Amino acid sequence: KKMDLLTWVAVFIAGLLFINLPGLPLVYHYFLLAMIIVRRPADLITGIVWKSRVWPNDCDLNIHMSNSSYAKNADYARTMLLLYSGLYDFCRKQGWTLNNGGVLFVFRRELKPLQGYSVNAKIIGIDRKWMYIEHRYTSSNGSALHASGISRHCIKEGRKTIAPSEAFEKFGLNVPAEWHTNKIAFAIEEFDKATL
């Protein structure tokens, strides 16, 4: 039996909804809620991995992953890192907030539609005010680096900034020596000063 026009339209709409599922309203919030409810161990030093795929709603006019989709997926990976490591909950118990002070990306290779990829997020440096989180976008098998991102975050108690080294000491983390000498973190701080 042939499908009538209404059935074809319904199948077409259902297909569009399916391939654009991650971009539908509230799906972003569903992912964040799932991260809060379902936790697994994570380490701030070695980091975590967020795995995803380039869905059609992630693509721009050049038919590859858009700049804003890199930022969205960095947000997922960063949230996983802070939640799963326990740092987010620890800060809340102290009456502190974690605040994003900016994100910088460097794009190396495009991610094409439906291509799988991973985002590895880990802390790579601290200074007197900021902690710096690296986001590395690799192909699913890890063979190619597609993009790198750095986000910086400060810890606040009201308007007072808590030094990351102080926060990590209270958290019980022995800060690796290389976190104090990371060249990327210092370069971002100098860039910030130059743009004032």
Salt bridges, closest charged atoms under 4 A:
ASP58 OD1 - LYS72 NZ 2.91
ASP60 OD2 - HIS64 NE2 3.45
ASP75 OD1 - ARG78 NH2 3.20
ASP89 OD2 - ARG39 NH1 2.47
GLU110 OE1 - HIS64 ND1 2.86
GLU110 OE2 - LYS112 NZ 3.87
GLU134 OE2 - ARG136 NH1 3.86
GLU166 OE2 - LYS170 NZ 3.93
GLU189 OE2 - ARG128 NH1 2.64
GLU190 OE2 - LYS193 NZ 3.52
ASP192 OD2 - ARG152 NH1 3.26
